[in-house]
Each structure stands twice: as C-alpha cells, then as structure tokens.
C-alpha cells in the first residue's frame, strides 16, 4: 500500500521556467512533509519541509504548498536551473512518532537549456 | 566533512554469505535510521535508534537482519545468509530529536549486490 504517491515519474522543464512536482498521500496521520533531492550515487539531500499547520513554506527558489483537504502537496522551483536536474522525493512523517519517513517513488526532473 | 558517512560504498557478495555495513552519523545527532532503496522506489524504512536503543523495526527487517548502535554513536547493519532479493542500496540517516524539526540527513549509501 503506497501511502505517499508521486504519479509523474519524470518531468522536463526549460531553464528559467517553473518546475512543479506533485505528491499525494493517503494517511491522514501524516502531519509533516519533506522534499528531498537525489543525484546519482549520492544519498537524498534535504530540500524543504512543511508542517501541517501551514499551507506554504518558501526557501529561496523553492516553495512547498500543502492542501490538507486534498491530501496533496507540491514543490515549485522558480526559476529552474540545470543543476536542479535530479530525482525528487516527497516524504511524510507523523510528528507524534518522528521515527520514520515514508517516501514516494520519486520524480526525475530534467532541466533543459 | 561532518556529514553522515557509510562504509563500504559498494559490496558484492555471494548468496548465503554474511555482510556488515557501518554508518557514522553526524556527531551531535541522537537518532539514527536505516532505510533500503531498490530500483525505481523511494527509500523504505527499516529501523531506527534513539541513542543506543533500537525503538522501531519495520516488518521488512527479517530475522536475518540485525542492527546495533553501541554507545549511541556509529551503527552497524548485518545481513546473514544473504539472498538475491537483498540486493539494494542501504541508506543511513541521522537527526537531532527536536519538537519542531524532523529532517533526516542521509549518507551516500552502501550498494549491495548479491550474486
């Protein structure tokens, strides 16, 4: 049972444009969400997070939006840069336990020149 | 570099052999996690420690797997009698237990190939 879903395996965006990566979850106990970026042969790198008490969190070019009623979150990257090309994972946690992250299957972002 | 380190980075072993991986977390982090990632999937939780206590184990962690964190510092993950299905990337992560922050910081992983 996939509790965190990333339905787009890949996304291609031109440099300078906006990249929007989507994530859906089914477990209503999740209340903390994170995005990780992964380059080949490296471990996932933490990018940005959001608590369920917020609907938006921004950090430089990266903004995460959370829609709790729809159990949906998205990551916006503006402007996209070639160095953003990587696999992006959405992850969720229950703050009461804080013991583990449940990951989606990832979206491969390719930023083209 | 004070990030999470893992050794070895790659391990090739024959089916039935035992293997052990090591993880050194960020020094001030008291939580340590092990995850497994297979091709096309996201990391899947295996187990986690708070200091030296192993507080949760996934049902993915069969009795052939054992993890330890002596003295609450580095951790080892041992797989006994390896099977081809154990081939995966084994990731270690660490975090600082804070009420307001749940970010985990990952190491580069150990890629296990069972032949």
HADDOCK unambig.tbl for C-alpha pairs under 7 A between the chains (distance, minus, plus):
assign (segid A and resid 41 and name CA) (segid B and resid 108 and name CA) 6.96 0.50 0.50
assign (segid A and resid 42 and name CA) (segid B and resid 108 and name CA) 4.60 0.50 0.50
assign (segid A and resid 43 and name CA) (segid B and resid 106 and name CA) 5.56 0.50 0.50
assign (segid A and resid 43 and name CA) (segid B and resid 107 and name CA) 5.33 0.50 0.50
assign (segid A and resid 43 and name CA) (segid B and resid 108 and name CA) 4.13 0.50 0.50
assign (segid A and resid 43 and name CA) (segid B and resid 109 and name CA) 5.96 0.50 0.50
assign (segid A and resid 44 and name CA) (segid B and resid 106 and name CA) 5.94 0.50 0.50
assign (segid A and resid 45 and name CA) (segid B and resid 105 and name CA) 6.87 0.50 0.50
assign (segid A and resid 45 and name CA) (segid B and resid 106 and name CA) 6.71 0.50 0.50
assign (segid A and resid 46 and name CA) (segid B and resid 105 and name CA) 6.68 0.50 0.50
assign (segid A and resid 98 and name CA) (segid B and resid 102 and name CA) 6.45 0.50 0.50
assign (segid A and resid 99 and name CA) (segid B and resid 48 and name CA) 6.82 0.50 0.50
assign (segid A and resid 100 and name CA) (segid B and resid 45 and name CA) 6.36 0.50 0.50
assign (segid A and resid 101 and name CA) (segid B and resid 45 and name CA) 6.88 0.50 0.50
assign (segid A and resid 102 and name CA) (segid B and resid 44 and name CA) 6.87 0.50 0.50
assign (segid A and resid 103 and name CA) (segid B and resid 42 and name CA) 5.38 0.50 0.50
assign (segid A and resid 103 and name CA) (segid B and resid 43 and name CA) 6.13 0.50 0.50
assign (segid A and resid 103 and name CA) (segid B and resid 44 and name CA) 6.98 0.50 0.50
assign (segid A and resid 104 and name CA) (segid B and resid 42 and name CA) 5.52 0.50 0.50
assign (segid A and resid 105 and name CA) (segid B and resid 40 and name CA) 6.54 0.50 0.50
assign (segid A and resid 105 and name CA) (segid B and resid 41 and name CA) 4.60 0.50 0.50
assign (segid A and resid 105 and name CA) (segid B and resid 42 and name CA) 4.47 0.50 0.50
assign (segid A and resid 106 and name CA) (segid B and resid 42 and name CA) 6.26 0.50 0.50
